[in-house]
Amino acid sequence: MPRLDLALRLLFAAIALVLSLPCAASSWAAASKEEICDVDADFALGLEDYPAAITLHRKVLRTHNDNALAHYHLGFAYGMTGRKTDEINEYLAAARLGLDKWDLFLNLGLAYLSQNDGPKAIRTLQTAVLLGPNHPEAHFNLAIAYEKGNRLHEALQEIIVSLHLAPKDPDERNTKGIICAELRNLVCARDEWAHLVQVAPNYAPARVNLAILSGSHMPLAASTSSALGGDSSRLRVDGVVSMSHFIDVTGLSSNRYSAAFLKYPVPLVGSS
């Protein structure tokens, strides 16, 4: 299913560059003085030159290994190059040094999620929610982690909070519909997708999901047919809607990342 994990992280990095937000000074409980990251290292990160960002942040850490922000940013650069184990290790180093940013734990939780370590992902994303209760991304991804762990009632609770914080985001509402459907609350699922069809008529997943739910055999666009595997007969199993075939552009199995160095709420971006 289409998803924006890499594209969204690139977008956030570009935003940070435009707003000229290098590794800003920060303090935390375990730190005795303010810590800053190297401007050149973060400039490379903002330019999306991740090999250079890795080299420069490692250089910073050779002389200032207690710089939690540098560990965080190095982890983010590792993640962008697919080095998940190194990404996780650097995030953990930043946390051990006392960095308590909500988005650190968001990214750490998502890294665990990408490694299919559901229990650690849930615990870490719970921390992200505690540290950033007003950020929909934290609740959204905790809902995803719960859903992957088949903790559907908790997933629904978190997606409701996320939707309250970002009421106009179609991905949030589409995901709520999918979780409702998995709970066999088909009235809830229908209401969410019907609302989306009304307020966002160009949002294809809602139209498709509503058609699947109602058992409609309406013609689907080629891209949608491809997403369904080209076989509409697989949409129903023994007369019951097969939940695995709902279209989920938000990706219940994928991630929504926040850039490592952003210090303000990041608006959610819909999938392309």
C-alpha positions as CSV (number, residue, x, y, z in Angstrom):
1,M,0.0,0.0,0.0
2,P,1.3,3.5,-0.7
3,R,2.9,5.3,2.1
4,L,4.9,8.4,2.8
5,D,7.5,7.3,5.4
6,L,10.6,8.4,3.5
7,A,8.9,11.2,1.6
8,L,7.4,12.7,4.7
9,R,10.7,12.6,6.6
10,L,12.4,14.3,3.6
11,L,9.6,16.9,3.7
12,F,10.1,17.6,7.3
13,A,13.9,17.9,6.9
14,A,13.3,20.5,4.1
15,I,10.9,22.4,6.3
16,A,13.6,22.5,9.0
17,L,16.1,23.8,6.6
18,V,13.9,26.6,5.3
19,L,13.1,27.7,8.8
20,S,16.8,27.7,9.7
21,L,16.4,25.4,12.7
22,P,19.8,23.9,13.3
23,C,20.5,21.8,16.4
24,A,19.1,24.3,18.8
25,A,20.2,24.6,22.4
26,S,18.3,22.4,24.8
27,S,18.5,21.3,28.4
28,W,17.2,18.3,30.2
29,A,17.2,16.7,33.6
30,A,20.5,14.8,33.3
31,A,22.4,17.6,31.7
32,S,24.5,20.1,33.7
33,K,24.8,22.6,30.8
34,E,23.1,23.4,27.6
35,E,24.0,21.2,24.7
36,I,24.2,22.2,21.0
37,C,24.9,20.2,17.9
38,D,27.3,21.2,15.2
39,V,25.8,23.7,12.7
40,D,27.6,22.0,9.7
41,A,26.3,18.6,10.8
42,D,22.8,19.8,11.0
43,F,23.1,21.7,7.7
44,A,24.0,18.5,6.0
45,L,21.0,16.9,7.7
46,G,18.8,19.7,6.4
47,L,20.2,19.2,2.9
48,E,19.2,15.6,3.1
49,D,22.9,14.6,2.6
50,Y,22.7,11.8,5.1
51,P,26.1,10.3,4.5
52,A,27.7,13.7,5.3
53,A,25.4,14.2,8.2
54,I,26.4,10.8,9.6
55,T,30.1,11.6,9.2
56,L,29.8,15.1,10.8
57,H,27.7,14.0,13.7
58,R,30.1,11.1,14.5
59,K,32.9,13.7,14.4
60,V,31.0,15.7,17.0
61,L,30.5,12.7,19.2
62,R,34.2,11.7,19.1
63,T,34.8,14.8,21.3
64,H,31.4,15.3,22.9
65,N,30.0,11.8,23.4
66,D,27.6,13.2,26.1
67,N,25.8,15.3,23.5
68,A,22.3,13.8,23.5
69,L,21.0,15.9,20.6
70,A,24.0,14.8,18.4
71,H,23.1,11.1,19.2
72,Y,19.5,11.8,18.3
73,H,20.3,13.5,15.0
74,L,22.9,10.8,14.2
75,G,20.2,8.2,14.8
76,F,17.8,10.0,12.5
77,A,20.4,10.1,9.7
78,Y,21.1,6.4,10.2
79,G,17.3,5.7,9.9
80,M,17.2,7.7,6.7
81,T,19.8,5.4,5.2
82,G,18.1,2.2,6.4
83,R,20.5,1.4,9.3
84,K,17.7,0.6,11.7
85,T,19.9,-1.0,14.4
86,D,22.2,1.9,14.5
87,E,19.2,4.3,14.5
88,I,17.8,2.6,17.6
89,N,21.1,2.5,19.4
90,E,21.6,6.2,18.9
91,Y,18.1,7.1,20.1
92,L,18.6,4.9,23.2
93,A,21.9,6.8,23.8
94,A,20.1,10.1,23.6
95,A,17.4,8.9,26.0
96,R,20.1,7.6,28.5
97,L,21.7,11.0,28.5
98,G,18.3,12.5,29.6
99,L,16.8,13.8,26.4
100,D,13.1,13.7,26.9
101,K,11.6,15.1,23.7
102,W,8.3,13.5,22.6
103,D,9.5,13.1,19.0
104,L,12.6,11.2,20.1
105,F,10.4,8.6,21.6
106,L,8.0,8.8,18.6
107,N,10.9,8.0,16.2
108,L,12.3,5.3,18.5
109,G,8.9,3.7,18.7
110,L,8.5,3.8,15.0
111,A,11.9,2.3,14.5
112,Y,10.8,-0.6,16.8
113,L,7.6,-0.9,14.8
114,S,9.5,-1.2,11.6
115,Q,11.5,-4.0,13.2
116,N,8.2,-5.7,14.2
117,D,9.0,-5.4,17.9
118,G,5.5,-4.6,18.9
119,P,5.9,-4.6,22.7
120,K,8.8,-2.2,22.7
121,A,7.1,0.0,20.1
122,I,4.0,0.2,22.3
123,R,5.9,1.1,25.4
124,T,8.0,3.7,23.7
125,L,5.0,5.3,21.9
126,Q,3.2,5.4,25.2
127,T,6.1,7.6,26.4
128,A,5.8,9.8,23.3
129,V,2.1,10.3,24.2
130,L,2.9,11.2,27.8
131,L,5.5,13.7,26.7
132,G,3.5,15.1,23.8
133,P,-0.2,14.6,24.6
134,N,-1.2,17.4,22.2
135,H,0.6,15.9,19.2
136,P,-1.7,13.8,17.0
137,E,1.3,11.9,15.5
138,A,2.0,10.4,18.9
139,H,-1.6,9.1,19.3
140,F,-1.9,8.1,15.7
141,N,1.2,5.9,15.8
142,L,0.3,4.4,19.2
143,A,-3.0,3.5,17.6
144,I,-1.1,1.8,14.8
145,A,1.1,-0.1,17.2
146,Y,-2.0,-1.2,19.2
147,E,-3.7,-2.3,16.0
148,K,-0.7,-4.4,15.0
149,G,-0.8,-6.0,18.4
150,N,-4.5,-6.8,18.0
151,R,-5.3,-4.4,20.9
152,L,-8.2,-2.9,18.9
153,H,-10.1,-1.2,21.6
154,E,-7.0,0.7,22.7
155,A,-6.2,1.4,19.1
156,L,-9.7,2.9,18.7
157,Q,-9.3,5.1,21.8
158,E,-6.0,6.5,20.6
159,I,-7.2,7.2,17.0
160,I,-10.2,9.0,18.5
161,V,-7.8,11.3,20.4
162,S,-5.7,11.7,17.3
163,L,-8.7,12.6,15.3
164,H,-9.9,15.1,17.9
165,L,-6.5,16.8,17.6
166,A,-6.5,16.7,13.8
167,P,-10.2,16.6,12.8
168,K,-9.6,17.6,9.2
169,D,-7.0,15.0,8.4
170,P,-8.6,12.3,6.1
171,D,-6.0,9.7,7.0
172,E,-7.0,9.9,10.6
173,R,-10.6,9.3,9.8
174,N,-9.9,6.6,7.3
175,T,-7.8,4.8,9.9
176,K,-10.6,5.1,12.5
177,G,-12.9,3.5,9.9
178,I,-10.6,0.6,9.4
179,I,-10.2,0.0,13.1
180,C,-14.0,0.1,13.6
181,A,-14.3,-2.4,10.8
182,E,-11.8,-4.7,12.4
183,L,-13.9,-4.5,15.6
184,R,-16.9,-5.4,13.4
185,N,-18.5,-2.1,14.3
186,L,-19.6,-1.6,10.7
187,V,-21.9,1.3,11.5
188,C,-19.0,3.2,12.9
189,A,-16.9,2.3,9.8
190,R,-19.6,3.3,7.4
191,D,-20.2,6.6,9.2
192,E,-16.5,7.6,9.0
193,W,-16.2,6.7,5.4
194,A,-19.5,8.3,4.4
195,H,-18.4,11.5,6.1
196,L,-15.1,11.4,4.2
197,V,-16.9,10.9,0.9
198,Q,-19.0,13.9,1.7
199,V,-16.3,16.3,2.9
200,A,-13.4,15.0,0.8
201,P,-14.9,13.6,-2.4
202,N,-11.4,13.3,-4.0
203,Y,-10.2,11.0,-1.2
204,A,-10.3,7.7,-3.0
205,P,-9.7,5.3,-0.1
206,A,-13.0,6.4,1.6
207,R,-15.0,5.8,-1.6
208,V,-13.4,2.4,-2.1
209,N,-13.8,1.3,1.5
210,L,-17.4,2.4,1.6
211,A,-18.0,0.4,-1.6
212,I,-16.3,-2.7,-0.1
213,L,-18.4,-2.4,3.1
214,S,-21.6,-2.1,1.3
215,G,-20.8,-5.0,-1.0
216,S,-20.9,-2.8,-4.1
217,H,-19.5,-4.1,-7.4
218,M,-19.1,-0.6,-8.8
219,P,-16.2,-0.2,-11.3
220,L,-12.9,0.8,-9.6
221,A,-10.1,2.9,-11.0
222,A,-7.1,1.0,-12.4
223,S,-5.0,2.1,-9.5
224,T,-7.5,1.0,-7.0
225,S,-8.0,-2.3,-8.8
226,S,-4.2,-2.8,-8.7
227,A,-4.2,-2.1,-4.9
228,L,-6.8,-4.8,-4.5
229,G,-4.8,-7.2,-6.5
230,G,-7.1,-7.0,-9.5
231,D,-9.5,-9.5,-8.0
232,S,-12.7,-8.0,-6.6
233,S,-13.9,-11.5,-5.7
234,R,-11.5,-11.5,-2.8
235,L,-13.3,-8.6,-1.1
236,R,-15.8,-10.9,0.5
237,V,-15.3,-14.2,2.3
238,D,-18.3,-16.4,3.1
239,G,-20.6,-13.3,2.7
240,V,-18.6,-11.3,5.3
241,V,-16.4,-8.4,4.4
242,S,-12.7,-9.3,4.5
243,M,-11.1,-6.7,6.6
244,S,-7.7,-7.2,5.0
245,H,-8.9,-5.7,1.8
246,F,-9.8,-2.3,3.0
247,I,-7.7,0.4,1.4
248,D,-5.4,2.0,4.0
249,V,-3.3,4.7,2.5
250,T,-2.1,5.7,5.9
251,G,-0.5,2.3,6.3
252,L,-1.4,0.5,9.5
253,S,1.8,-1.4,9.0
254,S,4.0,1.7,8.3
255,N,5.2,4.9,9.9
256,R,4.6,8.6,10.2
257,Y,7.8,10.2,11.3
258,S,8.6,13.5,12.9
259,A,12.0,15.1,12.0
260,A,14.5,14.7,14.7
261,F,15.2,18.4,15.2
262,L,11.8,20.1,14.9
263,K,10.7,21.9,18.0
264,Y,7.2,22.8,17.0
265,P,4.0,20.8,16.2
266,V,4.3,19.3,12.7
267,P,1.1,19.4,10.6
268,L,0.1,16.0,9.4
269,V,0.6,15.4,5.7
270,G,-1.8,13.2,3.7
271,S,-0.4,10.2,1.7
272,S,0.2,10.6,-1.9
